[in-house]
Amino acid sequence: MVKLTTHRGTAVQNINATFGKFTQDAQKLQKERLQVSGANTVLVTHRGTATVQAKDIPVVSQPSLKGQKITTNRGTSTITL
């Protein structure tokens, strides 16, 4: 379950799904789209002020977060992943 903060941080919704550009499905879909478009395709970035070719985008793997610590409860405690 994912907690989604809405209304300028005053409301919380509970969602029973994963979403966003960081999910495994979204990353696979992005790789497929880049392969279909071709290496010489020009992509627009930075609010339309810059361009980059598809072949220049690096392939970066997601690092493991096992053993990392995150802070909770307004910074008063930590949890090890």
MOPAC internal coordinates of N, CA, C and O (Angstrom, degrees):
PM7 1SCF
backbone

  N    0.0000 0     0.00 0     0.00 0    0    0    0
  C    1.4349 1     0.00 0     0.00 0    1    0    0
  C    1.5293 1   108.44 1     0.00 0    2    1    0
  O    1.2310 1   121.40 1   -36.20 1    3    2    1
  N    1.3210 1   114.92 1   143.80 1    3    2    1
  C    1.4560 1   121.86 1  -178.77 1    5    3    2
  C    1.5178 1   108.19 1  -117.85 1    6    5    3
  O    1.2310 1   120.48 1   -44.00 1    7    6    5
  N    1.3319 1   116.68 1   136.00 1    7    6    5
  C    1.4580 1   120.78 1   174.72 1    9    7    6
  C    1.5186 1   108.10 1   -97.74 1   10    9    7
  O    1.2310 1   120.67 1   -59.07 1   11   10    9
  N    1.3272 1   116.33 1   120.93 1   11   10    9
  C    1.4517 1   122.88 1  -177.93 1   13   11   10
  C    1.5189 1   108.82 1  -107.49 1   14   13   11
  O    1.2310 1   120.24 1   -59.78 1   15   14   13
  N    1.3265 1   117.15 1   120.22 1   15   14   13
  C    1.4553 1   121.87 1   179.82 1   17   15   14
  C    1.5228 1   108.96 1   -86.12 1   18   17   15
  O    1.2310 1   120.44 1   -50.73 1   19   18   17
  N    1.3357 1   116.76 1   129.27 1   19   18   17
  C    1.4586 1   121.87 1  -178.10 1   21   19   18
  C    1.5209 1   110.19 1  -131.48 1   22   21   19
  O    1.2310 1   120.61 1    -2.29 1   23   22   21
  N    1.3195 1   116.44 1   177.71 1   23   22   21
  C    1.4675 1   123.88 1   177.09 1   25   23   22
  C    1.5283 1   112.14 1    52.84 1   26   25   23
  O    1.2310 1   121.04 1  -125.53 1   27   26   25
  N    1.3108 1   115.62 1    54.47 1   27   26   25
  C    1.4758 1   122.58 1   178.31 1   29   27   26
  C    1.5255 1   113.14 1    56.51 1   30   29   27
  O    1.2310 1   120.50 1  -147.06 1   31   30   29
  N    1.3307 1   116.65 1    32.94 1   31   30   29
  C    1.4514 1   121.21 1   176.10 1   33   31   30
  C    1.5073 1   115.28 1    87.25 1   34   33   31
  O    1.2310 1   119.68 1  -172.31 1   35   34   33
  N    1.3396 1   118.22 1     7.69 1   35   34   33
  C    1.4609 1   120.36 1  -177.55 1   37   35   34
  C    1.5222 1   113.25 1   -97.69 1   38   37   35
  O    1.2310 1   119.54 1   169.03 1   39   38   37
  N    1.3478 1   118.49 1   -10.97 1   39   38   37
  C    1.4604 1   121.14 1  -179.27 1   41   39   38
  C    1.5251 1   109.55 1  -132.61 1   42   41   39
  O    1.2310 1   120.77 1   -27.26 1   43   42   41
  N    1.3282 1   116.13 1   152.74 1   43   42   41
  C    1.4619 1   122.42 1  -179.82 1   45   43   42
  C    1.5257 1   108.59 1  -129.23 1   46   45   43
  O    1.2310 1   120.70 1   -47.49 1   47   46   45
  N    1.3429 1   116.26 1   132.51 1   47   46   45
  C    1.4576 1   120.93 1   175.64 1   49   47   46
  C    1.5191 1   108.32 1  -114.90 1   50   49   47
  O    1.2310 1   120.06 1   -39.88 1   51   50   49
  N    1.3155 1   117.49 1   140.12 1   51   50   49
  C    1.4547 1   122.44 1   175.69 1   53   51   50
  C    1.5224 1   108.48 1   -96.97 1   54   53   51
  O    1.2310 1   120.20 1   -55.19 1   55   54   53
  N    1.3384 1   117.23 1   124.81 1   55   54   53
  C    1.4563 1   122.77 1  -177.74 1   57   55   54
  C    1.5270 1   108.09 1  -120.39 1   58   57   55
  O    1.2310 1   120.37 1   -46.77 1   59   58   57
  N    1.3177 1   116.90 1   133.23 1   59   58   57
  C    1.4629 1   121.88 1  -177.77 1   61   59   58
  C    1.5134 1   112.03 1   -94.76 1   62   61   59
  O    1.2310 1   119.40 1  -134.68 1   63   62   61
  N    1.3111 1   118.75 1    45.32 1   63   62   61
  C    1.4582 1   121.60 1   179.53 1   65   63   62
  C    1.5173 1   109.30 1  -155.68 1   66   65   63
  O    1.2310 1   120.83 1   -18.20 1   67   66   65
  N    1.3220 1   116.01 1   161.80 1   67   66   65
  C    1.4498 1   120.88 1   173.03 1   69   67   66
  C    1.5195 1   107.82 1   -97.77 1   70   69   67
  O    1.2310 1   120.01 1   -37.18 1   71   70   69
  N    1.3035 1   117.58 1   142.82 1   71   70   69
  C    1.4419 1   121.26 1  -178.49 1   73   71   70
  C    1.5182 1   108.80 1  -150.56 1   74   73   71
  O    1.2310 1   120.70 1    -9.80 1   75   74   73
  N    1.3028 1   116.27 1   170.20 1   75   74   73
  C    1.4450 1   121.33 1   176.34 1   77   75   74
  C    1.5083 1   111.78 1   106.84 1   78   77   75
  O    1.2310 1   121.05 1    -3.93 1   79   78   77
  N    1.3151 1   115.60 1   176.07 1   79   78   77
  C    1.4559 1   120.76 1  -175.98 1   81   79   78
  C    1.5236 1   112.52 1   -82.19 1   82   81   79
  O    1.2310 1   119.10 1   176.79 1   83   82   81
  N    1.3192 1   119.31 1    -3.21 1   83   82   81
  C    1.4543 1   121.45 1  -177.34 1   85   83   82
  C    1.5235 1   113.46 1  -100.42 1   86   85   83
  O    1.2310 1   119.71 1  -179.43 1   87   86   85
  N    1.3183 1   118.16 1     0.57 1   87   86   85
  C    1.4573 1   120.33 1   177.34 1   89   87   86
  C    1.5211 1   109.81 1   -74.21 1   90   89   87
  O    1.2310 1   120.58 1   -21.63 1   91   90   89
  N    1.3118 1   116.51 1   158.37 1   91   90   89
  C    1.4651 1   121.29 1  -179.30 1   93   91   90
  C    1.5217 1   111.01 1   -62.45 1   94   93   91
  O    1.2310 1   120.01 1   139.97 1   95   94   93
  N    1.3314 1   117.59 1   -40.03 1   95   94   93
  C    1.4632 1   120.84 1   179.87 1   97   95   94
  C    1.5185 1   111.61 1   -64.07 1   98   97   95
  O    1.2310 1   120.35 1   138.60 1   99   98   97
  N    1.3246 1   116.94 1   -41.40 1   99   98   97
  C    1.4565 1   120.78 1  -179.93 1  101   99   98
  C    1.5262 1   110.99 1   -66.00 1  102  101   99
  O    1.2310 1   119.92 1   141.60 1  103  102  101
  N    1.3305 1   117.76 1   -38.40 1  103  102  101
  C    1.4530 1   120.82 1   179.07 1  105  103  102
  C    1.5229 1   111.23 1   -67.77 1  106  105  103
  O    1.2310 1   119.99 1   140.78 1  107  106  105
  N    1.3293 1   117.63 1   -39.22 1  107  106  105
  C    1.4657 1   120.94 1   177.17 1  109  107  106
  C    1.5189 1   110.92 1   -64.56 1  110  109  107
  O    1.2310 1   120.63 1   137.70 1  111  110  109
  N    1.3310 1   116.41 1   -42.30 1  111  110  109
  C    1.4549 1   121.14 1   179.08 1  113  111  110
  C    1.5262 1   110.94 1   -62.72 1  114  113  111
  O    1.2310 1   120.04 1   139.99 1  115  114  113
  N    1.3255 1   117.53 1   -40.01 1  115  114  113
  C    1.4605 1   121.44 1   179.09 1  117  115  114
  C    1.5257 1   110.71 1   -64.80 1  118  117  115
  O    1.2310 1   119.81 1   138.32 1  119  118  117
  N    1.3342 1   117.97 1   -41.68 1  119  118  117
  C    1.4639 1   121.07 1   177.95 1  121  119  118
  C    1.5226 1   111.46 1   -63.24 1  122  121  119
  O    1.2310 1   120.61 1   138.87 1  123  122  121
  N    1.3376 1   116.44 1   -41.13 1  123  122  121
  C    1.4611 1   120.72 1   178.56 1  125  123  122
  C    1.5254 1   111.14 1   -63.66 1  126  125  123
  O    1.2310 1   120.28 1   137.87 1  127  126  125
  N    1.3168 1   117.07 1   -42.13 1  127  126  125
  C    1.4684 1   121.21 1   179.64 1  129  127  126
  C    1.5284 1   111.11 1   -63.51 1  130  129  127
  O    1.2310 1   120.14 1   139.96 1  131  130  129
  N    1.3286 1   117.34 1   -40.04 1  131  130  129
  C    1.4611 1   120.07 1   178.73 1  133  131  130
  C    1.5255 1   111.48 1   -67.15 1  134  133  131
  O    1.2310 1   120.17 1   143.56 1  135  134  133
  N    1.3337 1   117.28 1   -36.44 1  135  134  133
  C    1.4633 1   120.23 1   178.56 1  137  135  134
  C    1.5269 1   110.98 1   -68.88 1  138  137  135
  O    1.2310 1   120.12 1   140.12 1  139  138  137
  N    1.3173 1   117.38 1   -39.88 1  139  138  137
  C    1.4593 1   121.14 1  -179.36 1  141  139  138
  C    1.5281 1   110.58 1   -68.39 1  142  141  139
  O    1.2310 1   120.11 1   141.68 1  143  142  141
  N    1.3259 1   117.40 1   -38.32 1  143  142  141
  C    1.4608 1   120.58 1  -176.10 1  145  143  142
  C    1.5231 1   112.69 1   -70.10 1  146  145  143
  O    1.2310 1   119.79 1   152.91 1  147  146  145
  N    1.3272 1   118.01 1   -27.09 1  147  146  145
  C    1.4556 1   120.37 1   179.82 1  149  147  146
  C    1.5168 1   111.91 1   100.85 1  150  149  147
  O    1.2310 1   121.18 1   -19.60 1  151  150  149
  N    1.3289 1   115.36 1   160.40 1  151  150  149
  C    1.4670 1   120.63 1  -174.91 1  153  151  150
  C    1.5251 1   112.90 1   -75.81 1  154  153  151
  O    1.2310 1   119.92 1   153.90 1  155  154  153
  N    1.3221 1   117.76 1   -26.10 1  155  154  153
  C    1.4671 1   120.33 1  -176.17 1  157  155  154
  C    1.5254 1   113.07 1   -92.47 1  158  157  155
  O    1.2310 1   119.24 1  -170.13 1  159  158  157
  N    1.3067 1   119.05 1     9.87 1  159  158  157
  C    1.4579 1   122.58 1   178.84 1  161  159  158
  C    1.5204 1   109.34 1   -71.04 1  162  161  159
  O    1.2310 1   120.78 1   -44.39 1  163  162  161
  N    1.3148 1   116.10 1   135.61 1  163  162  161
  C    1.4614 1   121.85 1   179.46 1  165  163  162
  C    1.5244 1   108.02 1   -98.26 1  166  165  163
  O    1.2310 1   120.74 1   -53.53 1  167  166  165
  N    1.3449 1   116.18 1   126.47 1  167  166  165
  C    1.4627 1   122.63 1   179.95 1  169  167  166
  C    1.5252 1   109.44 1  -108.31 1  170  169  167
  O    1.2310 1   120.62 1   -38.33 1  171  170  169
  N    1.3214 1   116.43 1   141.67 1  171  170  169
  C    1.4588 1   122.08 1  -179.55 1  173  171  170
  C    1.5276 1   108.13 1   -94.57 1  174  173  171
  O    1.2310 1   120.46 1   -47.89 1  175  174  173
  N    1.3393 1   116.73 1   132.11 1  175  174  173
  C    1.4589 1   122.52 1  -178.72 1  177  175  174
  C    1.5229 1   110.52 1  -130.69 1  178  177  175
  O    1.2310 1   120.40 1    -1.71 1  179  178  177
  N    1.3095 1   116.83 1   178.29 1  179  178  177
  C    1.4618 1   124.47 1   175.69 1  181  179  178
  C    1.5286 1   112.40 1    51.67 1  182  181  179
  O    1.2310 1   120.50 1  -123.34 1  183  182  181
  N    1.3227 1   116.65 1    56.66 1  183  182  181
  C    1.4628 1   123.39 1   177.84 1  185  183  182
  C    1.5221 1   112.51 1    57.73 1  186  185  183
  O    1.2310 1   120.54 1  -150.02 1  187  186  185
  N    1.3205 1   116.57 1    29.98 1  187  186  185
  C    1.4508 1   121.00 1   176.39 1  189  187  186
  C    1.5073 1   114.92 1    87.10 1  190  189  187
  O    1.2310 1   119.25 1  -170.13 1  191  190  189
  N    1.3224 1   119.03 1     9.87 1  191  190  189
  C    1.4603 1   121.30 1  -177.22 1  193  191  190
  C    1.5219 1   113.36 1  -101.58 1  194  193  191
  O    1.2310 1   119.52 1   172.68 1  195  194  193
  N    1.3399 1   118.52 1    -7.32 1  195  194  193
  C    1.4601 1   121.22 1  -179.01 1  197  195  194
  C    1.5281 1   109.31 1  -139.75 1  198  197  195
  O    1.2310 1   120.94 1   -20.73 1  199  198  197
  N    1.3353 1   115.82 1   159.27 1  199  198  197
  C    1.4612 1   121.16 1   178.26 1  201  199  198
  C    1.5154 1   109.80 1  -130.28 1  202  201  199
  O    1.2310 1   120.65 1   -22.92 1  203  202  201
  N    1.3356 1   116.36 1   157.08 1  203  202  201
  C    1.4542 1   122.92 1   177.17 1  205  203  202
  C    1.5221 1   107.13 1  -149.28 1  206  205  203
  O    1.2310 1   120.61 1   -34.38 1  207  206  205
  N    1.3250 1   116.43 1   145.62 1  207  206  205
  C    1.4558 1   119.69 1   176.92 1  209  207  206
  C    1.5303 1   109.26 1   -83.93 1  210  209  207
  O    1.2310 1   120.71 1   -30.60 1  211  210  209
  N    1.3260 1   116.25 1   149.40 1  211  210  209
  C    1.4568 1   121.20 1  -177.30 1  213  211  210
  C    1.5214 1   111.58 1   -62.59 1  214  213  211
  O    1.2310 1   119.38 1   147.56 1  215  214  213
  N    1.3223 1   118.79 1   -32.44 1  215  214  213
  C    1.4598 1   120.97 1  -178.98 1  217  215  214
  C    1.5268 1   112.36 1   -71.76 1  218  217  215
  O    1.2310 1   119.45 1   163.50 1  219  218  217
  N    1.3410 1   118.65 1   -16.50 1  219  218  217
  C    1.4597 1   121.99 1  -179.67 1  221  219  218
  C    1.5273 1   113.40 1   -88.45 1  222  221  219
  O    1.2310 1   119.53 1   174.61 1  223  222  221
  N    1.3301 1   118.50 1    -5.39 1  223  222  221
  C    1.4582 1   121.53 1  -179.97 1  225  223  222
  C    1.5276 1   108.74 1   -78.94 1  226  225  223
  O    1.2310 1   119.46 1   -57.73 1  227  226  225
  N    1.3304 1   118.64 1   122.27 1  227  226  225
  C    1.4665 1   120.20 1  -178.15 1  229  227  226
  C    1.5236 1   112.04 1   -73.92 1  230  229  227
  O    1.2310 1   120.52 1   -28.71 1  231  230  229
  N    1.3107 1   116.61 1   151.29 1  231  230  229
  C    1.4607 1   122.47 1   175.09 1  233  231  230
  C    1.5231 1   106.95 1   -96.15 1  234  233  231
  O    1.2310 1   120.78 1   -66.16 1  235  234  233
  N    1.3283 1   116.12 1   113.84 1  235  234  233
  C    1.4533 1   121.94 1  -175.37 1  237  235  234
  C    1.5194 1   108.54 1  -118.08 1  238  237  235
  O    1.2310 1   120.44 1   -50.26 1  239  238  237
  N    1.3285 1   116.76 1   129.74 1  239  238  237
  C    1.4605 1   120.11 1   178.50 1  241  239  238
  C    1.5243 1   109.73 1   -86.32 1  242  241  239
  O    1.2310 1   120.82 1   -25.52 1  243  242  241
  N    1.3198 1   116.03 1   154.48 1  243  242  241
  C    1.4570 1   121.62 1   179.70 1  245  243  242
  C    1.5285 1   109.66 1   -77.55 1  246  245  243
  O    1.2310 1   119.19 1   -57.21 1  247  246  245
  N    1.3282 1   119.16 1   122.79 1  247  246  245
  C    1.4618 1   119.89 1   178.82 1  249  247  246
  C    1.5253 1   111.32 1   -71.34 1  250  249  247
  O    1.2310 1   120.74 1   -25.33 1  251  250  249
  N    1.3158 1   116.20 1   154.67 1  251  250  249
  C    1.4612 1   120.93 1   178.87 1  253  251  250
  C    1.5275 1   109.51 1   -76.18 1  254  253  251
  O    1.2310 1   120.90 1   -42.19 1  255  254  253
  N    1.3113 1   115.88 1   137.81 1  255  254  253
  C    1.4586 1   120.98 1   179.16 1  257  255  254
  C    1.5187 1   112.26 1   -99.58 1  258  257  255
  O    1.2310 1   120.21 1  -172.70 1  259  258  257
  N    1.3289 1   117.21 1     7.30 1  259  258  257
  C    1.4574 1   120.85 1  -178.36 1  261  259  258
  C    1.5302 1   110.04 1   -64.59 1  262  261  259
  O    1.2310 1   121.02 1   -50.22 1  263  262  261
  N    1.3196 1   115.65 1   129.78 1  263  262  261
  C    1.4537 1   121.05 1  -179.67 1  265  263  262
  C    1.5198 1   114.07 1    91.11 1  266  265  263
  O    1.2310 1   119.90 1   171.47 1  267  266  265
  N    1.3297 1   117.79 1    -8.53 1  267  266  265
  C    1.4596 1   121.03 1   179.50 1  269  267  266
  C    1.5226 1   109.60 1   -77.29 1  270  269  267
  O    1.2310 1   120.42 1   -29.65 1  271  270  269
  N    1.3228 1   116.80 1   150.35 1  271  270  269
  C    1.4598 1   121.43 1   179.29 1  273  271  270
  C    1.5217 1   109.36 1  -107.11 1  274  273  271
  O    1.2310 1   121.08 1   -42.12 1  275  274  273
  N    1.3380 1   115.54 1   137.88 1  275  274  273
  C    1.4568 1   121.14 1   174.83 1  277  275  274
  C    1.5159 1   107.94 1  -122.16 1  278  277  275
  O    1.2310 1   120.79 1   -31.41 1  279  278  277
  N    1.3278 1   116.09 1   148.59 1  279  278  277
  C    1.4596 1   120.49 1  -179.32 1  281  279  278
  C    1.5226 1   109.60 1   -93.05 1  282  281  279
  O    1.2310 1   120.58 1   -34.46 1  283  282  281
  N    1.3190 1   116.49 1   145.54 1  283  282  281
  C    1.4574 1   122.86 1   178.89 1  285  283  282
  C    1.5221 1   109.03 1  -135.81 1  286  285  283
  O    1.2310 1   120.94 1    -5.05 1  287  286  285
  N    1.3120 1   115.80 1   174.95 1  287  286  285
  C    1.4764 1   122.81 1   177.01 1  289  287  286
  C    1.5288 1   111.90 1    51.93 1  290  289  287
  O    1.2310 1   121.06 1  -123.58 1  291  290  289
  N    1.3119 1   115.58 1    56.42 1  291  290  289
  C    1.4772 1   122.59 1   177.94 1  293  291  290
  C    1.5225 1   112.74 1    58.27 1  294  293  291
  O    1.2310 1   120.56 1  -149.43 1  295  294  293
  N    1.3278 1   116.54 1    30.57 1  295  294  293
  C    1.4480 1   120.70 1   176.29 1  297  295  294
  C    1.5050 1   115.17 1    85.98 1  298  297  295
  O    1.2310 1   119.67 1  -168.34 1  299  298  297
  N    1.3220 1   118.23 1    11.66 1  299  298  297
  C    1.4599 1   120.27 1  -176.69 1  301  299  298
  C    1.5076 1   114.08 1   -94.48 1  302  301  299
  O    1.2310 1   119.29 1   166.39 1  303  302  301
  N    1.3568 1   118.96 1   -13.61 1  303  302  301
  C    1.4494 1   121.39 1   178.45 1  305  303  302
  C    1.5233 1   109.42 1  -143.44 1  306  305  303
  O    1.2310 1   121.23 1   -14.72 1  307  306  305
  N    1.3390 1   115.26 1   165.28 1  307  306  305
  C    1.4585 1   120.15 1  -179.23 1  309  307  306
  C    1.5277 1   109.70 1  -128.84 1  310  309  307
  O    1.2310 1   121.60 1   -25.18 1  311  310  309
  N    1.3443 1   114.54 1   154.82 1  311  310  309
  C    1.4636 1   122.74 1   175.91 1  313  311  310
  C    1.5122 1   107.42 1  -127.50 1  314  313  311
  O    1.2310 1   119.99 1   -46.09 1  315  314  313
  N    1.3259 1   117.62 1   133.91 1  315  314  313
  C    1.4659 1   122.22 1   175.73 1  317  315  314
  C    1.5191 1   108.73 1   -93.16 1  318  317  315
  O    1.2310 1   120.54 1   -54.40 1  319  318  317
  N    1.3212 1   116.57 1   125.60 1  319  318  317
  C    1.4621 1   121.03 1  -179.94 1  321  319  318
  C    1.5026 1   111.32 1   -76.48 1  322  321  319
  O    1.2310 1   120.10 1   180.00 1  323  322  321

